[in-house]
Amino acid sequence: MAAKSPRFIHLRTHSEHSLLEGAIPVGKLPALAADAGMPAVALTDTNAMFAALEFSVKAVEKGVQPIVGCQITLETGEAFGGATGPVVLLAQDRAGWLNLM
């Protein structure tokens, strides 16, 4: 029996709630993922989780597993050179979601 080829899942997707970074309406994201044959998709708006509930409901309706997360801006201290940059955090379960909140 031939092995299944791995499926691609977007783990860093910005919606219309990430101003200047994303333009995908939250309600359309799960349908786009389903049409592309993705079993799951993550919503990782920048510094916000406003769309998490709507996204989750729409994803389940389309048969796509919702992955809730967010992209935060990390600022390191002077000991690490004072660098800043984006970090994507994904919730694995309810405890992870509560930690993101």
N, C-alpha and C positions, 0 to 999 in steps of 0.2 A: 504494500500500500504506500502510495506517495505521501510524503510529508506536506502538511499545509504550509503555504508561504506565510511569513509573519505579516500581520496587519498593522498598518500605521495608525497611530492615535495622536492627535494634537494635544499636547500638554501645556501649551502656552498660547492661549487664544484671548484676544481682547475684543470686547463688544463695544457697542456705542456708548457704554458707560465709562470707557477709558478715553477721555477727551484727547483729541489729536493723535491717538494711537490706534484706535479701532473704529470700524464703521458697521460691523455686522450687527443687525438687530438681534437681541437676545432670543426672541421667539423663532428666528430663522436658523440659528446656529445648529440646533439638533437635527433639523431636516437636512441641512447641508451635509452634516456628518453621516446621517443615515444613507443619503444618496451616494456618498463616496464609499459606502461599505464599511464605515468605521463602527466598531462595537461600542466605543466610548469616546468622549471628548471632554476636555477640561476648559473651564472658564476661569481666566486669571486676570481680571481687570486690575488696573494699577491702583494700589492703595485704597481699594474699596471692594465691598461684596454686596452692593445694592441689588444686583440682578440674580443672586444665588437661588432664591426661591423660584422665581419665574423660570429660570434656566432649568432647574431640576425637574419641575413639573412638565415642561415641554419636552425635555429629553426622555423622560419615562414614557410619555405619550407616543413618541416616535420609536421606542424600543432601543434607545441609546443610553448607555450607562453614563450618568452625569458625574463628573469629577469636579468638585468645587475647590477653588483655591484663590490666591491673589498674588499679585506681584508687588513686592514692597521695595522701597528704596533703602538700601543698607548704607549706613555711614559708619566707617570704622574710626577708631580713635587715633590719636597721634602716634601711638606705638605701632600702628599698622600703616602708617603713611597718610592717614586721613582720607583714604580713597572712598568714593561712593559708587554705587552700582545697583542694578536691579537683581533681586533674588525672588524666585518663584517658589511659593509654599503651597503644597497640595494637602487637602484633608483626606486621610485614609478612612476615617470613621467619625462617629459623632464626637468623640473626644477631640479629634483633630479639628473638626469644624468649630467646636467651642473654643479651642485654643486660638484659632484664627480670628474669631470674633473678639 
